[in-house]
Amino acid sequence: MIAPAQIPNIISAARLVAAPALAALAYLGQREAFAWLLAAALVSDIVDGAIARHFGYVSKLGSLLDSTADILIFAVAAYGIWRFHPDMVAQHRIAFGLVVVLWLAGSVVGFLRYGRLASFHTLLARIAAYVIGGFLAVLFLWGFQPWLFWAAVSLVVVSQMEEFFLMALLPAWTPNVGGLYWVLKRRRA
């Protein structure tokens, strides 16, 4: 029998399994199947975190599974964008490049600082992920919406900058810190 505390981890693990399936669908040019599986993966990202936080099932393993699944799903989504919307990538290459560089830099700095992904799961990072997910779902199911694209890019930039500040301030990796405001508030107290 599955322990209730393992449900978020199982959902995150399902996203890990979905990543290679999504890559195969994109490679094979199966746009519609790719879009629906990606939408399911994005919804499951919201669900696993909500369950973990609501029921107090937050764990280091769960955080690692979730962060790893996020990176894989978003990497495969980027491949899907390149595969199915190459004109959009070419037109917005600087914005795409900035997002990729910030995300990779955040991962590298996290590994150098903590020996793992930083992934603090801040409120801002979750909002950015929701907007990115919304952008991806809309892009693959209904088409490109510039305002949603720029909202996603802006939130990624701001949330990654917050992650860099948090990595500079926090000597040890700490999950679910809330955000820079809360870390600074605790330091003053």
Secondary structure, 3 states (H helix, E strand, C coil): CCCHHHHHHHHHHHHHHHHHHHHHHHHCCCHHHHHHHHHHHHHHHHHHHHHHHHHCCCCHHHHHHHHHHHHHHHHHHHHHHHHHCHHHHHHCHHHHHHHHHHHHHHHHHHHHHHCCCCCCCCHHHHHHHHHHHHHHHHHHHCCCCHHHHHHHHHHHHHHHHHHHHHHHHCCCCCCCCCCHHHHHHHHHC
